[in-house]
Amino acid sequence: MAPPALSLPPRPVIGILHPGAMGAAIGSALKPRAGAVVWADAGRSHATAKRAELADLVAVPDVAELARRSHVIVSICPPHAAREVAGLVGAALADRTDRPLYVEANAIAPDSVRGIATLLGDRATVCDGAVIGPPAWDRGTTVLWLSGPGADTAAALFEGSPFDARVLATGPADVGTASGLKACFALQSKALPTLWLALEEAAARFGVTEALHGELDRTGSAYAGALADVRATAAAKGWRWAGEMEEAADALAAIGVPDGFSRAAAELYRRASDGG
């Protein structure tokens, strides 16, 4: 039997799991079209609560309550937590008769997204999402790519917001397409910059740092700025980007593309975040 058609009220309740920097921006962007934008308070940090407050989001006690109340649920959390969050949502949806729209917007592999869709089964309509760009408070910086069932519905919620929502495809088999795009883009946005970290570490171990810098200067490479940028970013976000790079590597391996670039980037981000 075919699943029931997705139907949302004119101003749906939208749940954000969780309002980190990106989640808070997404929640704020959705407010004009929502009856309420809610977040789950249990176990979250003071910093998260402050971001939610500044974005004018409404706190509910926990994930279960959020899942029971929301017509749309946006999962935007560290990659390693994506399946756990989906499991908590799925358990809370067991007694619901309607199917909320679950936008899986985490930086995870297509197979991971499809696994979450299988986990949620007929309890939710799962739409694949991929954010490319920073947390958006103004238009022109960030695109939210969507694919799979409910993609058009999700995109409409962002109309006129700082997030430029674009639909790739809308069929059930298209769950994972947006995440595939994200994995490809991450090769240049997150994996490629870590070459500077590897280059600098290798030069130091060979004892040729000064000579290498001289050659880079002589050949016109803008290494100093690039290295400073990736060091700062890795120190601040390496703990999260390591997981994203592992997921990107899984995505590449699944289609027979060499995944070593992303695996190496994951290790370099781990070292940087650990102070190594």
LUMFI-314672 format. One record per residue (C-alpha): residue number from 1; x, y, z; residue in one letter. Coordinates in pm, 1 decimal, always signed. Each point is the difference from the previous one (the first is absolute). Last residue first. Example, Ala and Ser with C-alpha at 12.3 -4.5 7.8 and 13.67 -1.06 7.14 Angstrom:
% residues 2
(numar 2 (+1367.0 -106.0 +714.0) "S");
(numar 1 (-137.0 -344.0 +66.0) "A");
END
This chain:
% residues 276
(numar 276 (+4834.2 +1776.8 +1759.6) "G");
(numar 275 (-230.9 +235.5 +186.2) "G");
(numar 274 (-277.2 -257.9 +14.1) "D");
(numar 273 (-203.9 +202.8 -251.0) "S");
(numar 272 (+297.9 +9.4 -234.1) "A");
(numar 271 (+64.7 -372.0 +27.9) "R");
(numar 270 (-364.1 -85.2 -67.8) "R");
(numar 269 (-6.6 +236.8 -297.8) "Y");
(numar 268 (+309.8 -168.9 -142.5) "L");
(numar 267 (-156.3 -343.0 +47.0) "E");
(numar 266 (-322.1 +102.0 -175.1) "A");
(numar 265 (+196.3 +158.0 -284.8) "A");
(numar 264 (+188.2 -326.5 -49.9) "A");
(numar 263 (-327.0 -192.6 -20.0) "R");
(numar 262 (-139.4 +259.1 -244.3) "S");
(numar 261 (+292.3 -26.3 -238.9) "F");
(numar 260 (+20.1 -377.5 +40.8) "G");
(numar 259 (-349.7 -61.5 -132.9) "D");
(numar 258 (+79.8 -121.6 -349.5) "P");
(numar 257 (-327.2 -10.1 -200.5) "V");
(numar 256 (-180.5 -335.2 -15.8) "G");
(numar 255 (-352.0 +126.7 +64.1) "I");
(numar 254 (-18.1 -108.0 +364.9) "A");
(numar 253 (+358.7 +113.0 +57.5) "A");
(numar 252 (-93.2 +357.4 -88.9) "L");
(numar 251 (-289.6 +17.2 +245.5) "A");
(numar 250 (+201.6 -170.1 +273.0) "D");
(numar 249 (+271.5 +261.5 -50.3) "A");
(numar 248 (-257.8 +277.0 +32.1) "A");
(numar 247 (-119.1 -157.2 +325.9) "E");
(numar 246 (+356.9 -11.1 +129.0) "E");
(numar 245 (+47.1 +361.8 -108.9) "M");
(numar 244 (-312.0 +106.8 +189.5) "E");
(numar 243 (+123.2 -176.0 +311.2) "G");
(numar 242 (+331.8 +182.5 -15.9) "A");
(numar 241 (-190.6 +321.8 -69.8) "W");
(numar 240 (-158.5 -3.8 +342.9) "R");
(numar 239 (+309.6 -25.6 +218.9) "W");
(numar 238 (+190.2 +210.4 -254.9) "G");
(numar 237 (-228.7 +298.2 +48.7) "K");
(numar 236 (+195.3 +254.9 +203.8) "A");
(numar 235 (+356.0 -129.2 -34.3) "A");
(numar 234 (-64.0 -106.1 -357.9) "A");
(numar 233 (-132.7 +342.2 -96.5) "T");
(numar 232 (+296.0 +184.0 +148.6) "A");
(numar 231 (+253.1 -237.7 -154.4) "R");
(numar 230 (-180.4 +7.2 -334.7) "V");
(numar 229 (+11.8 +378.2 -16.5) "D");
(numar 228 (+360.8 +34.2 +114.2) "A");
(numar 227 (+111.7 -255.3 -258.3) "L");
(numar 226 (-185.4 +173.8 -281.9) "A");
(numar 225 (+136.4 +339.5 +100.4) "G");
(numar 224 (+358.5 -120.7 +15.3) "A");
(numar 223 (-23.9 -220.9 -309.1) "Y");
(numar 222 (-73.4 +268.8 -256.3) "A");
(numar 221 (+224.8 -177.8 -248.9) "S");
(numar 220 (+203.4 +225.5 -227.7) "G");
(numar 219 (+270.4 -244.5 -105.6) "T");
(numar 218 (+273.1 +173.1 +199.6) "R");
(numar 217 (-218.1 +27.9 +309.7) "D");
(numar 216 (-84.7 -370.2 -9.9) "L");
(numar 215 (+365.6 -81.9 -54.5) "E");
(numar 214 (+104.8 +212.1 +297.3) "G");
(numar 213 (-269.6 -154.0 +215.7) "H");
(numar 212 (+133.8 -342.4 -92.1) "L");
(numar 211 (+356.1 +96.8 +88.4) "A");
(numar 210 (-108.3 +131.6 +339.3) "E");
(numar 209 (-210.2 -306.7 +75.8) "T");
(numar 208 (+262.1 -254.2 -108.1) "V");
(numar 207 (+58.6 -199.2 +318.7) "G");
(numar 206 (-162.8 -312.5 -141.4) "F");
(numar 205 (-244.4 -3.6 +291.2) "R");
(numar 204 (-74.6 +370.4 -40.8) "A");
(numar 203 (-51.2 -37.6 -374.3) "A");
(numar 202 (-242.6 -287.7 +55.7) "A");
(numar 201 (-204.7 +199.9 +250.4) "E");
(numar 200 (-17.0 +302.3 -229.8) "E");
(numar 199 (-103.4 -201.1 -305.8) "L");
(numar 198 (-260.6 -199.0 +193.6) "A");
(numar 197 (-156.3 +317.6 +138.3) "L");
(numar 196 (+8.8 +165.3 -342.4) "W");
(numar 195 (-162.2 -307.3 -154.1) "L");
(numar 194 (-277.9 +58.7 +253.7) "T");
(numar 193 (-143.1 +267.2 -230.3) "P");
(numar 192 (-101.2 -268.0 -255.4) "L");
(numar 191 (-212.3 -205.7 +240.3) "A");
(numar 190 (-231.8 +274.6 +127.3) "K");
(numar 189 (-132.7 +214.3 -286.1) "S");
(numar 188 (+147.4 -193.6 -292.1) "Q");
(numar 187 (-94.3 -354.8 +97.9) "L");
(numar 186 (-297.4 +135.4 +193.7) "A");
(numar 185 (-176.7 +85.1 -326.3) "F");
(numar 184 (-8.6 -366.0 -99.5) "C");
(numar 183 (-133.7 -112.9 +337.7) "A");
(numar 182 (-262.8 +276.6 -5.4) "K");
(numar 181 (-120.2 -106.3 -344.4) "L");
(numar 180 (-33.2 -357.9 +121.7) "G");
(numar 179 (-195.9 +127.6 +299.1) "S");
(numar 178 (-246.8 +166.2 -235.0) "A");
(numar 177 (-40.2 -325.5 -193.5) "T");
(numar 176 (-44.7 -214.9 +310.3) "G");
(numar 175 (-378.7 -32.5 -19.7) "V");
(numar 174 (-56.4 +13.9 -376.2) "D");
(numar 173 (-141.9 -353.0 -19.6) "A");
(numar 172 (-319.4 +121.9 +168.9) "P");
(numar 171 (-42.8 +258.7 -277.9) "G");
(numar 170 (+34.6 +376.3 +42.2) "T");
(numar 169 (+309.6 +118.0 -184.7) "A");
(numar 168 (+262.0 +275.0 +37.3) "L");
(numar 167 (-207.8 +260.9 +181.5) "V");
(numar 166 (+154.4 +334.1 +93.3) "R");
(numar 165 (-44.4 +192.8 +324.9) "A");
(numar 164 (+184.8 +334.1 +10.2) "D");
(numar 163 (+31.8 +51.7 +375.0) "F");
(numar 162 (-32.1 +365.8 +106.8) "P");
(numar 161 (-379.1 -40.3 -20.4) "S");
(numar 160 (-233.7 +103.3 -283.0) "G");
(numar 159 (-121.2 -357.2 -50.0) "E");
(numar 158 (+141.4 -223.7 +272.3) "F");
(numar 157 (-326.6 -183.4 +73.6) "L");
(numar 156 (-51.5 -51.5 -373.4) "A");
(numar 155 (+323.1 -200.0 -18.8) "A");
(numar 154 (-127.5 -247.2 +259.0) "A");
(numar 153 (-318.7 -63.4 -195.4) "T");
(numar 152 (+192.0 -42.0 -324.9) "D");
(numar 151 (+238.2 -246.6 +165.0) "A");
(numar 150 (-282.7 -199.4 +158.8) "G");
(numar 149 (+110.5 -328.6 -152.5) "P");
(numar 148 (+364.2 -0.2 -111.9) "G");
(numar 147 (+250.2 +278.2 -50.2) "S");
(numar 146 (+89.3 +335.1 +151.9) "L");
(numar 145 (+291.6 +240.7 -39.6) "W");
(numar 144 (+18.3 +281.7 +253.6) "L");
(numar 143 (+209.2 +280.0 -146.1) "V");
(numar 142 (+193.0 +259.6 +198.3) "T");
(numar 141 (+161.1 +340.1 -47.2) "T");
(numar 140 (-232.4 +220.0 -205.0) "G");
(numar 139 (-273.2 +83.6 +245.7) "R");
(numar 138 (+71.3 +120.3 +351.5) "D");
(numar 137 (-1.8 -188.4 +330.4) "W");
(numar 136 (+140.4 -319.3 -148.6) "A");
(numar 135 (+212.1 -240.8 +202.5) "P");
(numar 134 (+290.7 -55.6 -241.3) "P");
(numar 133 (-13.7 -158.9 -346.3) "G");
(numar 132 (-119.0 -324.5 -153.2) "I");
(numar 131 (-281.3 -159.3 +199.0) "V");
(numar 130 (-105.9 -344.8 -115.2) "A");
(numar 129 (-349.3 -141.3 +49.6) "G");
(numar 128 (-159.3 -340.9 -55.9) "D");
(numar 127 (-374.0 -21.4 +61.7) "C");
(numar 126 (-145.4 -273.6 +218.5) "V");
(numar 125 (-377.3 -35.1 +29.1) "T");
(numar 124 (-59.6 -124.2 +352.0) "A");
(numar 123 (-133.0 -297.8 +197.9) "R");
(numar 122 (-19.9 -226.2 -304.9) "D");
(numar 121 (+363.1 -103.0 +30.7) "G");
(numar 120 (+198.8 +212.2 +244.1) "L");
(numar 119 (+290.7 -244.7 -3.1) "L");
(numar 118 (-24.7 -48.9 -375.9) "T");
(numar 117 (+21.1 +375.6 -57.2) "A");
(numar 116 (+291.3 +11.0 +244.2) "I");
(numar 115 (+179.4 -269.9 -198.2) "G");
(numar 114 (-64.2 +194.2 -319.8) "R");
(numar 113 (+165.9 +301.7 +156.2) "V");
(numar 112 (+297.9 -209.8 +108.6) "S");
(numar 111 (+24.4 -150.4 -349.1) "D");
(numar 110 (+11.2 +351.5 -144.5) "P");
(numar 109 (+289.6 +87.2 +232.1) "A");
(numar 108 (-43.2 +255.7 +276.3) "I");
(numar 107 (+21.0 +377.3 +31.3) "A");
(numar 106 (-331.1 +39.1 +182.6) "N");
(numar 105 (-316.9 +141.4 -152.7) "A");
(numar 104 (-234.1 -296.1 +51.0) "E");
(numar 103 (-329.4 +184.2 -47.0) "V");
(numar 102 (-269.3 -207.7 +170.6) "Y");
(numar 101 (-350.4 +86.3 -120.8) "L");
(numar 100 (-255.2 -115.2 +254.6) "P");
(numar 99 (-218.0 -304.1 -68.7) "R");
(numar 98 (-342.3 -9.0 +165.8) "D");
(numar 97 (-139.3 -267.5 +232.3) "T");
(numar 96 (+252.8 +59.1 +274.2) "R");
(numar 95 (+56.1 -276.5 +255.5) "D");
(numar 94 (+345.9 -111.3 -114.3) "A");
(numar 93 (+120.8 +353.3 -67.4) "L");
(numar 92 (+199.1 +26.4 +324.1) "A");
(numar 91 (+205.6 -308.0 -83.6) "A");
(numar 90 (+74.3 +135.1 -346.2) "G");
(numar 89 (+118.6 +333.2 +137.4) "V");
(numar 88 (+241.3 -166.2 +239.9) "L");
(numar 87 (+128.3 -221.8 -279.8) "G");
(numar 86 (+45.5 +296.9 -232.3) "A");
(numar 85 (+210.4 +174.8 +263.9) "V");
(numar 84 (+215.4 -311.6 +40.8) "E");
(numar 83 (+41.7 -25.1 -377.6) "R");
(numar 82 (+119.4 +359.0 -35.3) "A");
(numar 81 (+232.0 +7.6 +302.7) "A");
(numar 80 (+327.0 -81.6 -179.2) "H");
(numar 79 (-73.1 +264.7 -262.2) "P");
(numar 78 (-22.0 +287.4 +250.7) "P");
(numar 77 (-355.2 +141.2 +4.6) "C");
(numar 76 (-256.9 +138.9 -242.6) "I");
(numar 75 (-316.8 -209.9 +5.8) "S");
(numar 74 (-297.0 +205.1 -118.2) "V");
(numar 73 (-338.3 -125.0 +118.6) "I");
(numar 72 (-321.9 +110.7 -170.1) "V");
(numar 71 (-352.6 -49.2 +136.2) "H");
(numar 70 (+139.5 +24.0 +351.4) "S");
(numar 69 (-177.6 -70.5 +328.1) "R");
(numar 68 (+77.3 -368.8 +62.4) "R");
(numar 67 (+355.9 +30.5 -126.1) "A");
(numar 66 (+70.2 +302.8 +219.1) "L");
(numar 65 (-141.7 -178.9 +303.1) "E");
(numar 64 (+220.9 -301.9 -65.3) "A");
(numar 63 (+305.7 +217.1 -60.7) "V");
(numar 62 (-29.9 +164.2 +341.9) "D");
(numar 61 (-163.3 +265.8 +217.6) "P");
(numar 60 (-119.1 +249.1 -262.1) "V");
(numar 59 (+174.9 +332.3 -61.2) "A");
(numar 58 (-140.6 +257.0 -242.7) "V");
(numar 57 (+239.4 +164.8 -246.1) "L");
(numar 56 (+60.6 +375.0 -1.0) "D");
(numar 55 (+333.3 -23.8 -186.3) "A");
(numar 54 (+169.3 +171.8 +294.9) "L");
(numar 53 (-165.0 -246.6 +237.2) "E");
(numar 52 (+107.0 -298.4 -207.7) "A");
(numar 51 (+357.2 +127.0 -7.4) "R");
(numar 50 (-8.3 +48.7 +378.1) "K");
(numar 49 (-135.7 -349.4 +57.4) "A");
(numar 48 (+276.2 -144.8 -216.7) "T");
(numar 47 (+264.6 +192.4 +193.0) "A");
(numar 46 (-149.4 -117.1 +330.5) "H");
(numar 45 (+42.4 -355.8 -120.8) "S");
(numar 44 (-267.1 -248.3 -101.9) "R");
(numar 43 (-93.4 -304.7 +206.1) "G");
(numar 42 (-373.6 +57.6 -12.4) "A");
(numar 41 (-101.1 +321.4 -179.1) "D");
(numar 40 (-153.5 -138.4 -318.5) "A");
(numar 39 (-69.7 +268.9 -261.0) "W");
(numar 38 (-315.4 +160.0 -135.1) "V");
(numar 37 (-92.7 +221.0 -294.1) "V");
(numar 36 (-360.8 +113.1 +26.2) "A");
(numar 35 (-290.8 +58.7 -237.5) "G");
(numar 34 (+259.7 -5.5 -271.9) "A");
(numar 33 (+37.2 +193.8 -324.9) "R");
(numar 32 (+174.5 +311.1 +136.6) "P");
(numar 31 (+194.1 -209.5 +255.5) "K");
(numar 30 (+183.0 -221.7 -249.0) "L");
(numar 29 (+307.2 +221.5 -41.6) "A");
(numar 28 (+39.8 +28.6 +377.6) "S");
(numar 27 (+1.2 -376.5 +34.7) "G");
(numar 26 (+253.5 -35.9 -279.4) "I");
(numar 25 (+228.5 +258.1 +162.9) "A");
(numar 24 (-32.0 -171.8 +337.3) "A");
(numar 23 (+74.9 -336.5 -158.7) "G");
(numar 22 (+312.4 +130.3 -171.6) "M");
(numar 21 (+157.7 +146.5 +314.5) "A");
(numar 20 (-130.1 -282.3 +216.5) "G");
(numar 19 (-375.0 -15.6 +39.4) "P");
(numar 18 (-56.4 -378.5 -5.0) "H");
(numar 17 (-212.0 -181.1 -106.9) "L");
(numar 16 (-241.8 +269.6 -119.9) "I");
(numar 15 (-375.0 -65.0 +19.3) "G");
(numar 14 (-250.5 +172.1 -227.2) "I");
(numar 13 (-363.9 +56.1 +92.3) "V");
(numar 12 (-187.0 +55.6 -322.4) "P");
(numar 11 (-162.6 +321.0 -122.3) "R");
(numar 10 (-232.7 -90.1 -288.3) "P");
(numar 9 (-36.5 -357.1 +129.9) "P");
(numar 8 (+218.5 -263.0 -164.8) "L");
(numar 7 (-100.0 -290.4 -222.4) "S");
(numar 6 (+225.6 -277.0 -125.7) "L");
(numar 5 (-195.3 -259.1 -193.7) "A");
(numar 4 (-71.2 -326.0 +179.0) "P");
(numar 3 (+246.5 -282.0 -61.5) "P");
(numar 2 (-78.6 -235.0 -290.6) "A");
(numar 1 (-134.2 -343.9 +91.8) "M");
END
